[in-house]
Amino acid sequence: QVALVQSGGGLVQVGGSLRLSCTASGRAMSRYAMAWFRQAPGEGRVFLIGISGSGDIIYDVESEKGRFTISRDNSKNQMYLQMNSLKPEDTALYFCAARLFAVSHNPNDFTSWGQGTQVTVSS
């Protein structure tokens, strides 16, 4: 199990961009699949996008492909979420998560979570 610490986020206007970072402690990060979830007020955590240890990207069915990009740098134990063309409906609490081996869409499958970062998109 690894510990995850998030940074980035905040308030942005419609159409703006933000980058979230997730830093992991521990070794052998390439064994861990990682993902971003988001949670709107009153709702559960929803899978947004994931990345395997080797860098394969897994999108949600209702993908934000084209607006959201995920990447990782195993040498720095970091993962990133680049969000562009932000919309008010992107306002949520964003979480990074990690689990051994394969990406999953189910938040219950993840064993490590970041502390959460608020993203607010104002119109």
C-alpha positions as CSV (number, residue, x, y, z in Angstrom):
1,Q,0.0,0.0,0.0
2,V,1.2,3.5,-0.8
3,A,0.4,6.9,0.6
4,L,-0.9,9.5,-1.9
5,V,-0.7,13.3,-1.5
6,Q,-2.5,15.5,-3.9
7,S,-1.8,19.1,-5.0
8,G,-3.3,21.5,-7.5
9,G,-6.9,22.3,-8.0
10,G,-8.8,25.4,-7.0
11,L,-11.1,27.9,-8.6
12,V,-11.1,28.4,-12.4
13,Q,-13.3,30.1,-14.9
14,V,-15.3,28.3,-17.6
15,G,-13.0,27.2,-20.4
16,G,-9.9,27.4,-18.2
17,S,-7.4,24.7,-17.4
18,L,-6.0,23.0,-14.3
19,R,-3.5,20.4,-13.5
20,L,-3.8,18.1,-10.5
21,S,-0.8,16.2,-9.2
22,C,-0.7,13.0,-7.1
23,T,2.6,12.1,-5.4
24,A,3.0,8.6,-4.1
25,S,5.3,7.3,-1.3
26,G,6.9,3.9,-1.5
27,R,8.7,1.9,-4.1
28,A,7.9,-0.1,-7.2
29,M,5.3,2.4,-8.3
30,S,5.2,0.8,-11.7
31,R,3.3,-2.1,-10.1
32,Y,0.4,0.2,-9.3
33,A,-2.4,1.2,-11.5
34,M,-3.6,4.7,-10.7
35,A,-6.8,6.6,-11.4
36,W,-8.7,9.8,-10.8
37,F,-12.2,9.9,-9.4
38,R,-14.4,12.8,-8.8
39,Q,-17.2,13.3,-6.3
40,A,-19.9,15.9,-6.8
41,P,-21.8,17.1,-3.7
42,G,-24.2,14.4,-2.5
43,E,-22.9,11.8,-4.9
44,G,-20.5,8.9,-4.8
45,R,-17.0,8.8,-6.2
46,V,-17.1,8.3,-10.0
47,F,-14.3,6.9,-12.1
48,L,-12.9,9.5,-14.4
49,I,-9.7,8.2,-16.0
50,G,-7.0,5.7,-15.1
51,I,-3.5,4.7,-16.1
52,S,-1.7,1.3,-15.8
53,G,1.7,1.0,-14.4
54,S,3.1,0.8,-17.9
55,G,1.2,3.9,-19.1
56,D,-1.9,2.5,-20.8
57,I,-4.8,4.9,-20.4
58,I,-8.3,3.8,-19.5
59,Y,-11.1,6.2,-20.0
60,D,-14.5,6.2,-18.5
61,V,-17.4,5.1,-20.7
62,E,-18.6,8.7,-20.7
63,S,-15.1,9.8,-21.3
64,E,-13.7,13.2,-21.1
65,K,-11.4,12.1,-23.9
66,G,-10.0,15.2,-25.5
67,R,-10.5,17.4,-22.4
68,F,-8.8,15.4,-19.7
69,T,-5.3,13.8,-20.0
70,I,-3.7,11.5,-17.5
71,S,0.0,10.8,-17.3
72,R,2.5,9.5,-14.8
73,D,6.2,9.6,-14.1
74,N,7.2,6.5,-12.2
75,S,10.7,7.9,-11.6
76,K,9.2,10.7,-9.6
77,N,6.3,8.7,-8.2
78,Q,3.9,11.2,-9.6
79,M,0.7,11.1,-11.6
80,Y,-1.0,14.0,-13.2
81,L,-4.5,15.0,-14.5
82,Q,-4.5,17.8,-17.0
83,M,-8.0,19.3,-17.4
84,N,-8.8,21.7,-20.2
85,S,-11.9,23.5,-21.4
86,L,-13.4,23.1,-17.9
87,K,-17.2,23.3,-17.5
88,P,-19.3,24.2,-14.4
89,E,-20.3,20.5,-14.3
90,D,-16.7,19.6,-13.7
91,T,-17.0,21.2,-10.2
92,A,-16.3,18.4,-7.7
93,L,-13.9,17.0,-5.3
94,Y,-11.2,15.1,-7.2
95,F,-9.3,12.1,-5.8
96,C,-6.4,10.1,-6.9
97,A,-6.2,6.4,-6.1
98,A,-3.9,3.5,-6.5
99,R,-4.2,-0.3,-6.5
100,L,-1.9,-3.1,-7.5
101,F,-1.9,-4.3,-11.1
102,A,-4.9,-3.4,-13.2
103,V,-7.1,-0.2,-13.3
104,S,-10.6,-0.6,-12.1
105,H,-13.7,1.6,-12.5
106,N,-14.9,0.5,-9.0
107,P,-13.6,2.8,-6.2
108,N,-14.0,-0.1,-3.8
109,D,-11.1,-1.9,-5.6
110,F,-8.6,0.8,-4.8
111,T,-6.5,0.5,-1.6
112,S,-4.9,3.9,-1.5
113,W,-6.5,7.4,-1.8
114,G,-5.3,10.9,-1.9
115,Q,-6.8,13.5,0.5
116,G,-9.0,15.0,-2.2
117,T,-8.7,18.3,-4.0
118,Q,-11.6,20.7,-4.7
119,V,-12.0,21.9,-8.3
120,T,-14.6,24.7,-8.8
121,V,-15.4,26.0,-12.2
122,S,-17.2,29.3,-12.2
123,S,-19.4,30.6,-15.0
